[in-house]
Amino acid sequence: MRILALALIRFVRGLATLVILLFLVFFAIRLTPGGPAVAMLGQRATAREIDRLNHEMGWDRPVMEQFVTYLSNVAHGDLGVAYLSPGRPKVLTELSRLFPATVELSLSAMLLAVPIGIGLGMVAAAYRGRWPDRVVMGIASAGVSIPIFFLGILLLLAFPAMPGSGRLDVRLSMRSIERTGLYLIDSVIAGRWDLWSSASRHLILPAVTLSTIPMAIIARVTRSTLLETLQADFIRAARAKGASWLRVFVFHALPVAAVPMVSLLGLQLATLLAGAVLTETVFTWPGIGRYVTLAAMQKDYGALQGAVLLLGAVFILLNAIIDLLAFLLDPRLRRSGPTNLARGRSA
Amino acid sequence: MRESIWPLLLMMILGVTGCAPSPPPAHESILIYGRGQDAVSLDPADAEDGESVKILTNVFDTLVHYDENGTEIVPALAEKWETSADGKTWTFQLREGVRFHDGTPFDGAAVAFTFDRLIHPDNPHRYGAANPYRADYATIEKVDVTSPQEVVFRLKEPSGVFLRKLAMFPASIVSPTSMQKLGDRFRTEPVGTGAFVFVEWLSKERLTLAANKDYWRGKPAIEEVIFKPILEPAARRRQLLSGEIHMADELSIPVRKQIEKDPTLVLETCPGMNTAYLAMNNDHPPFNDVRVRQAIAHAIDKSAIARSAYEDAGMIASTLVPKAMWGHHPALNDYAYDPNRSRELLKEAGVAPGTKVVFYAMRNSRPYLPSPEQVTAIITQELKEIGFEPIVKSPDWASYLDQVGNGEHDICLMGWQTDNADPDNFLFALLDKENAIPPKAHNLSFYRSEEVHQLLVEAQRKTEQDQRLSLYERAQTIIHDDCPMVPLMHLDLAIARTKNVAGYKLHPTGLVMLRSARLEPSGSK
């Protein structure tokens, strides 16, 4: 029952956060000069034509009124239309076409970041204070501090033969075999190794670029959690019992240190899903991050609001899942009750 | 350590894919064209940006067209034409046996359908097209279909520019069948008679066209062309090198220089039909005084701009009409760089040192102005040297256009790339009094010479090119003396390609026509 209560609290809070987020985006985009009507009609449009279009679209109504209308549409599952995209597609259609690209990129980055980050963290903890520790921590510092776009450009320069944009060679198409929208998986299901090869070649550089920050963070947290755990009484007891150092490290210390890692990993994944903007821009990756940037630049209200709504929802949802998972995994949290936890982390 | 499987897997992925050779040569009949932005609308009556025009040029035909090497008007969908004595009736004989990509035969009805859409705001088949070029065709009274292969255009007044306007992309002949069937979906699924058939468009990823096997000029040498938007010029160069694209345009000057040095790439250039200029707002004192305007003209060292901001990839402009175009006045004596003369003129005009000048300068590069920040720095410095105190304003591009169009500047940087290679498109568009009306003025000097207006209107109505030329030369002489603007530079056009692209020729109008391009087997790669 407790877990249900917790889930309910998180759900309500998540909704409230989403509305606030939308509210901010909704107003901010309308405060900037220019507007979709100007962009739609082009440079030769007269002021009268612009006024007429603004009136037709309701963009001349009070902002609060527009906001309420938008919310009610969203509640009915209507995210509106991307006015500045060719053919004015539904925002929902656009988002479901682009989201898999972001998911594939983020998951690949996590697949790189988690094992390497944990491995590095373990090495650093095992050799605390000696040179491997310093090297690893040096790499980790560089990893969190190097600007993503800069790293992306460096990689592009360092590997001139690797593709630098898109998910696939433009001459190829996934259309006939698309199921999940994750190209690596779809091409394997269909047994199309030519597509798989092209897709993975396109994925490597952006995934490596995107993985650096989570990798560095995971390495640091793994190291510090391990070090903390290694000083606990039960480790000393195990050592005293005669277990080898390696055995203690791998079978006693690691599993205990792994619990806090779960929430860290989830949070990192959420950040990646919501924040691959720079990587997607540098590598012209057709995902949500790039879509947000373009929509904001073009003042495509509907597209921007829809994308922010999706990113916000994903972030909040993942956060909630992590909290619930941690609650289930960690007996200490369960004892302290749901209210504490609900107050714990906010998105 | 369960995780240890992942590094292994990663190594496998890297091993398999990292060492795999470049894409197989099986696709070598598909040309990939890298460009800065995606298209916006593929309905000729709706489009206005250059990226959309690149598609329209290949999917549609016009009644007449430019010749292969220049801007002479030659037959296209119209085989021949004649003008009545008063210049108000134009009769076109249409090419027989041409079909639209949807199978509809091309005939007079299609021509009338296209132009009715273009000139009547209430046309039922407009389907929301913005029609930004309607004013250019406002001179058409109506289009009569006298037989399936003959149409008659009746004009409100004689026009020397009319034929050139028929060569412009808004006059592309659309398939009436598809237009009525698709409605506003036509702008994402265009159907014309052109060398390429529209296949698919994935917004901001790729736009694919396939060869029109039955094209009346002969089928294109390549089977497909894919237009791929790549934001950064440096990224386009990289993709040329990595083999992801075959051609790239909209190259910045530094990237052009890098490509020139690269043995595996080819840079083709030709003089461009564009002009960058500094407009001086004649409505704002002290720029209502011709001496002050001339002082500014004498203060700007154009050769310094040509060297540093253009790295010699352009020509110094002495008049608004580009050197590469007919109508250019070749014998004007340009204002020499002479700051002392400027100071004298300013003294005569009674302009006190330290006078503030609101100087609008854009931050984004333009097709005529590749590095505006450098040009701005040079001009700012030179204005200071003759005693002005410039206040530079650089809002974002949309606001910039709004504000200068509204006359909020004292001086501003601007430029123009011709739509139809006619001097009217420069002189009337940018310096006639009819275009000096805020808030959407194109005449940013707010120059309202009655004399020039008379000459330009007369030139519009004449149909003999020689007569028009002399009118335009007279107008340019007057403009030169009145000095409402300082013409700065004409930027060269440039396109980069890999070595194995052959048969493509840069057209001086900047139109991208890919019918003759072909891909040759690339030796060792």
HADDOCK unambig.tbl for C-alpha pairs under 7 A between the chains (distance, minus, plus):
assign (segid A and resid 33 and name CA) (segid B and resid 399 and name CA) 6.87 0.50 0.50
assign (segid A and resid 34 and name CA) (segid B and resid 398 and name CA) 6.38 0.50 0.50
assign (segid A and resid 34 and name CA) (segid B and resid 399 and name CA) 6.52 0.50 0.50
assign (segid A and resid 41 and name CA) (segid B and resid 130 and name CA) 6.11 0.50 0.50
assign (segid A and resid 44 and name CA) (segid B and resid 132 and name CA) 5.80 0.50 0.50
assign (segid A and resid 45 and name CA) (segid B and resid 132 and name CA) 6.76 0.50 0.50
assign (segid A and resid 46 and name CA) (segid B and resid 440 and name CA) 6.78 0.50 0.50
assign (segid A and resid 86 and name CA) (segid B and resid 40 and name CA) 6.00 0.50 0.50
assign (segid A and resid 86 and name CA) (segid B and resid 41 and name CA) 6.30 0.50 0.50
assign (segid A and resid 86 and name CA) (segid B and resid 188 and name CA) 6.18 0.50 0.50
assign (segid A and resid 86 and name CA) (segid B and resid 203 and name CA) 6.76 0.50 0.50
assign (segid A and resid 87 and name CA) (segid B and resid 185 and name CA) 6.18 0.50 0.50
assign (segid A and resid 87 and name CA) (segid B and resid 187 and name CA) 6.78 0.50 0.50
assign (segid A and resid 87 and name CA) (segid B and resid 188 and name CA) 5.59 0.50 0.50
assign (segid A and resid 115 and name CA) (segid B and resid 3 and name CA) 5.61 0.50 0.50
assign (segid A and resid 115 and name CA) (segid B and resid 4 and name CA) 6.96 0.50 0.50
assign (segid A and resid 115 and name CA) (segid B and resid 6 and name CA) 6.36 0.50 0.50
assign (segid A and resid 115 and name CA) (segid B and resid 7 and name CA) 6.78 0.50 0.50
assign (segid A and resid 160 and name CA) (segid B and resid 242 and name CA) 6.20 0.50 0.50
assign (segid A and resid 161 and name CA) (segid B and resid 242 and name CA) 4.94 0.50 0.50
assign (segid A and resid 162 and name CA) (segid B and resid 242 and name CA) 6.82 0.50 0.50
assign (segid A and resid 163 and name CA) (segid B and resid 242 and name CA) 6.74 0.50 0.50
assign (segid A and resid 163 and name CA) (segid B and resid 244 and name CA) 6.84 0.50 0.50
assign (segid A and resid 164 and name CA) (segid B and resid 239 and name CA) 6.84 0.50 0.50
assign (segid A and resid 170 and name CA) (segid B and resid 206 and name CA) 6.96 0.50 0.50
assign (segid A and resid 197 and name CA) (segid B and resid 17 and name CA) 5.97 0.50 0.50
assign (segid A and resid 200 and name CA) (segid B and resid 17 and name CA) 6.78 0.50 0.50
assign (segid A and resid 201 and name CA) (segid B and resid 17 and name CA) 5.74 0.50 0.50
assign (segid A and resid 201 and name CA) (segid B and resid 18 and name CA) 6.86 0.50 0.50
